[in-house]
Amino acid sequence: MTTPMIRTRGLTRHFTVKKQKVEAVRGLDLDVEAGELVALLGPNGAGKSTTLRMLTTLLPPTSGTAEVAGADVRTQPREVRRRIGYVGQGNGAAHSQRGRDELITQGRAYGLSRAAARARADELIESLDLAAVADRVVSGLSGGQRRRLDIAMGLIHAPGLLFLDEPSTGLDPQNRANLAEHIRRLRAEHGTTVVLTTHYLDEADQLAERVIVIDHGRLIADDTPQRLKADHAGDRITLTFDTEREAALVAAGPPGVVAGAQVERTGAQVLIRADGGARLVPKLLRSLEESGTSVAAVEVARPTLDDVFLNLTGRSLREQHDAAPAKEDQQ
C-alpha cells in the first residue's frame, strides 16, 4: 500500500477568544492520495483555512496527528515545508524585484544551486507563459501575471504536493481560465498532488476530481462533484405563471410532483427541486394543463455545487464571500 500524500487523524485546533474556547477544527480524519486534485470548501469560519494552515505548518494542531508528504507536521515541520509548495492569497513576490530574480532567489532558498535554480526558473517561465514579462519589475505585472508568478515560486523546488489558497481571487474570467489550464497541466505532466481552496464553486466543479466540505470544524462531505450533486441536490424546475395567484395555488401542491420534492415560490415563479427533473416536467405540465392552469415559461437546470453547498450548510459560499471577503476563519 502506498502512503497517502496527506493523512490526518483526529486533527483538532482550539482557540481562546475572550476566555471562551472556540473549536475551529474538530477531530478531522482525512486522506489525500498522491496525484489527486482536491478542492477544500467551507463557509466563512468553518475551519477550512485553519485546516490549511495546520497542513502547511503555519499553525500547530492542538491535538491529533497530520502527515504531509511523508513528514509529521509537529515533529518535522521543516521537512514538510521542503516537500510542499504553497501559494497563499497575497502576492508572494517582492514588488521591487524582477520576476526571474525572485524565482532564482526562491530556488536558492530551497537549496538549489545557482545553475539549477536558473534552469528551473527558465522552465517555469516558459510553461506558465511568463517569458514576455519575466524580466519586468513585479509591481509592473498584471494581476494574472502575478498569480502565475506566485505559482511558479510555489513550484520552483518541484514539490510533489501543492497547496493553492484562493488562487483565482481577483482574476478576470480569461485569467481564471488560463490559471485552471495551468493547474490541469501540472497534474497531467508532473503528477503533482494539488489541494486548492476556492469560493468559485464552478471552478471546483471543473477542476477537482474530489470535493471536501468542512463546516463547524468537521468534515461533512467528501466525494466527486458528480456524486455530490446526485446525492445532495436535485434538478431545478422553474415554472413561471401569469399571476402570483396561480403560482401560489401550484406551490401549495404541484400536481405530478414526486414526494420529497422541495417547492418554493417567489412572486409568479415556482421553484421545484427534485431528482430526475427533466423526466418529471412532461408529467407536471400535463397535470397542470388538465387542471386548467397555464404555464407561461418553464426552465430545467441541472444541480450545481452551489446547490450542494447550500443544501449541506444552509449557506451560499459565494454570497458569504461577497459579504465578507477578508474575514474567513477568524478564530
N, C-alpha and C positions, 0 to 999 in steps of 0.2 A: 504494500500500500504506500502511496506517495503521501508526503506530509503536506497538509494544506498550506497555502500561502499566508492565510490568516486563520488563527484558531483562538477563540476566546471561550472561557468557561467561568460563569458567574461574575463576569466583569461588571464592576459597580463603582460609581463615583458619587460621593455625597459632598455637598457644600453647606456651609453655615451662613445663613442670611438673617441678620437681625436676631441672632441667638436661636434661630429655628433651623433644624436640619432639613435640607432640600435634597431629595433623591433624584439626581439628574439622569443617572443610568442605573438600572436595577437588574442585576443578575443576567447579563447578556451572554447568551451562548451563540456563537457564530462561527461558521466555516466558509472560507472562500478558497476555491481550488486554483491552482496555477493556470493562467491563461484565461480566466473568466473576466468578463466586463460587467461590473455590478454597479447599479445605481442605489445609493443610500438616501432615502427620502424621509422627511418628517416635518411636522408643523413647527412654527417658532416655539422654542422652549421644550421641544420633545426629547432632547438628548442626543440628537444627530451630530451636532458639532462637537459636543463633549466626547462622544464616542470616537470621532475622527481625531481629536486631539490626543486621546489616550493611545490610539493605534500608531500615531506618529511620534510618540514620546514627548509631546508638548505638555502633557498633563498626566501626573501619576494616578493610577487607579487607587481607590480607597480599599478595595478588596477584589478578589478574583484574579484570574490569570489571562494573559494575552501573549501569544507568539506571533510575530510578524516577520515574514521572510526567513523563518527558521531561527529567530532570535527572540529572547524574552524581553518585553518592554520594560520590566522592572530591573532586571539584573544585567541586561546587555543593551542599554539604550543606544550606545554609540554604534554597535553592530546593526541595530535596526535602522538608524539614520544612514549608515553607509550603504545599506542594501535597498533602500526605497528612494523614490522621487516624490517630492511634494510640491504642488503648485497651489498656493493659497489664493485668497480672494483679492489681496492687494498686489500691486506690481512688485516683483522681486528684484528687478534690476535698478541700479543707481541711475538717476536721471542724467547725471553729467558725464557718464561713461558711454563709450561706443558699444553697440550690441555684441560685436565679435569679441572685444576685450573682456566683457562681462562673462561670456561663455568660457573663455580660456581661463579666467581667474577662478570661476566656479569649478572647472575641471581640475585645476591645480589644488584647490581646497579639498578635493576628494582623493588626492594622491596621484593623479595622472602626471606623467612627465610633461614638460612644455610641448614637446613634439606631439605626444599622444593627445594632449588637450586641444592643440591647434587642429589636428586632423579630425578629432571628434566634433569640434565646433564647425569645421567646414562641412562635415557630413550632415549635421543637423540643420545648418543654414540652408543647405540645398534641399533637404527633404521637407522642410517646413516653409519653403518659398520665401526665404528671408534674404536671398542673395543681393537683391537690389537695395536693401536698406541696412545690411549688417554693419556697415562702417559709418552709419549715422549715429549721432548722439541720441540716447534713448528718449530724452524729452521731446525729440522731434518726430517720434514714431506715432502712428495712429493707434487707436485702442486695440484693433485687431492684430496689428503687428506686435504690439507689446505683449498681448496674451500669447502669441506664438513664440515670442522670445522667452516668456516665462516657462512655457512648456519645454523649450529647448534646454533651459537651465535645469529643469527638473529631470531631464533625460541625459545630461552630459556624461554621467558615470554609468550609463546603460543599466539602470536598475531593472530588476525583474518585476517590481511592483510600483505602480504609480498612483498616487492619490491626487485627485483633481477636485478642489473645493470651489464650487460655483464657477467653473472655467469660462462660461459664456456670458456671465453677467456684464451688462454694459455694451455688448457687441451688437452690431446691426445684423439683420437676418442673413446677409451674404456672408459676413464673417463667422456667424454661428454655423452656417452650413459648411464653410471651409474647415472650421475647427473640428466639427463632427467627422469630416472625412479624414483629417489627420489622426484622430483618435482611432478610427477603424483601421487605418494603415499600421499604426503602432502594434495593434494586436495581431493583424494578419501577417505582417512582415517580421515581427520580432517576438511574437508570443507574449508580449507584455501583459501582466495582470493589471487591470485598471479598476479602481474604485472611485466613483465620482458622486458628488452631491450636486443637485440642481433644483431650481424651482420651476424650470421649464419641463413640465411633465411630458410634452410631446418629444422633447429631446431624450428623456429617459426611455420612452417607448421605442424610439427609433434606434437608439444606440445599445441599450443594455439587454443582455440575454437573461438577466436576473434582476429583480427589483426587491429591495428590502425596505420595509416601512417600520419606522420607530415612532412610538407615541408614548408619552408619560414615562419615558425611560425604558420601555420594554419593546421587544420585537413583536409586532402584531401581524406581520405578513411577510412572506418570503417565497417568491415563485417567479416564473416567467411572466412578462407582461400579458401574454395571451391568456394564460390560465387565470391570472388575477382578474382580468376583465370578464372572463367567462364565469368565474365563481362569485365575484363581488359586485357586479354591475350589469344590469340588463340593457337591452336596446331601448332607445328613447323614441317614443312615438309622440309627435306634437300635432294636435288637432286644433285647427283654427275655425271658429264659428262666426256667424254674422253678428251675434249678440252675446252679451255676457250671460243672459238668462239661459240661453241654450247650453252654453259652456257649463254653467252651474248645474243644470239638470244632468248632463252627461257625467260630470265629475262625481256626482252623488252615487252613481252606479253605472259605469260604462258597460253596455251590453257586449257580450262576446269576449270579455277580458278574463284571463285565467286568474284563479285565486292566487293571492300573494303579490299581485302587481301593485306598484306604487303609483298613486294618482294624485296630481297636484293641479290646481287651477290658478291662472294669473290672467285676470280680465277675461277676454274672449278666447283664451287659449287653454287647452287641457294637455298636460304632460303626463304620459303613461310610461313607466319603466317596467319592462318585462322581458324575460328571456324569449328568444325567437320572435322578436317584434316584427320582422319582415313577413313572417308567415302568419302572424296574428292580424295584420292590417286588413286583408280582404274580408275575413270573417267579421271584423269590427265594423267596417264600412257597410257591409250588407245588413248587419243588425241595426245600425243607425238609420239606414235608408228605410228599412221595414217599420221602424218606429216613427217615421216621418221627420227625422232630423237630418238636415243637410249640412255637409261639411264644406267650408269654403276652401280649405287647404289642408294637406296632410304631409308630414315630413317624418322620415325614419332615419335615425342616426345610430351608428354602432357605438358601443361604450368606449370611453377614453380612460386613461389612467387618472385623469382628474375626477371622473365619476367614481372610480375605485377609491381614490384617496378621500373623497367626500363621504363615501359610504363607510369607510373604515374609521375615520377620525371625526366626522361631523364638521370638518372644516375644509375650505378650499386652499390648497397650498399657494396658488398664485395670488389670491386675494390677500392672504396673510403676508406674503412677501411685499405686495404693493403697499399694504398698510404700514408695515414696519420693516423696511429692507435692511436695516442695520442692527436689528435687535434680536437676532436669532440666538437661542441658547444663552440667556442672560444669567443663568445660575452661577 
